[in-house]
């Protein structure tokens, strides 16, 4: 019979996320996760029979946390929309600073998913949520996101996030993020005089 303690399972997956951010995918072992979570030896293997199962569970937990963040972001959006540059700047800045460890873990998982189909399937929800959330804003009066541009905007956002998360901790500033977002939204063309 599988373990039924959801709090213990969550502690293990949260510890795996922390280890992914700190040590990369190779730092995630059953024993390391148990130690990080402060649980007895053998606990992780009772919940996750293989290392891949542990990584998939960490990916599922990341998707769960991301969904919760997206729901909160949707609740904070003003009813009449907001400036797209401001909205994306705030989102990227928070992701690259406050949530940096989670996004480091996500990038580690995404790279590993190239070789592990089960992991790729678990992470598929991240892309679906991003497309659905962004497309939901496409017709707000001041955002003006054309639905056909949503996938490209998400790709640019992901690329910018990777760059920002890869920078030295503490070096990401709001003006740097705003300059990146301004270029994402308006392009890099020099305006006509």
SULVENZI-V389479 format. One record per run of one state. SS is the DSSP state (H for helix, E for strand, - for the rest). FROM is the first residue (numbers start at 0). LEN is the number of residues. Records with the same first field share a line. If there is no record, write none. Layout:
BEGIN
SS->FROM-LEN + FROM-LEN
END
This chain:
BEGIN
-->0-5 + 23-1 + 27-2 + 37-5 + 47-3 + 76-7 + 96-3 + 113-3 + 136-10 + 166-7 + 186-7
H->5-18 + 24-3 + 29-8 + 42-5 + 50-26 + 83-13 + 99-14 + 116-20 + 146-20 + 173-13
END
